[in-house]
């Protein structure tokens, strides 16, 4: 790709791919320039420094995996269908393999921390609202949201670290499809709890 054609999104995507491979430390301007066939000057045309790139990349991750997904689901009125669509999208389509575990693993990095906290809060809040829409009492909806989110993170971690041992977590294949359907059924199922007595 010629350097004149590179956009901030190209650099941000490359930064996220590097982060998935080797964490925050792998986001190197020189290495990314080589990968993109560009010069450092091309990088500095778009970004003040590496920290600005990290911020832009993480903001793009937040937009693509949280903000845009929640927006896409807004047209689905039935809460169970919305929950199923959310699980299917979140667990089946993985833009960059290993990115989610890499971001979580660097939760103490200043650039990662604020975005990760914001994303986690938004996702758990959204899940809590979905479970409440399915009839769970507020406390039960929150507990189910946290358990569901933990399952989501664990699913991605297994896919990244031991997919050869646990083929059920792969993105494609009959075994993975059946396992994902089982997980979705289990996570969407506990919506029969009644409101807590007053």
ABEGO torsion letter per residue (X at the ends): XBAAABBAAAAAAAAAAAAAAAEAAABBAAAAAAAAGBBAAAAAAABABAAAAAAAAAAAAAAAAAAAAAAAAAABABAAAAAAAAAAAAAABBABBGAAAAAAAAAABAAAAAAAAAAAAAAAAAAAAAAAAAGBBAAAAAAAAAAAAAAAAAAAAAAAAAAAABAAABABEAAAAAAAAAAAAAAAAAAABBBBBX
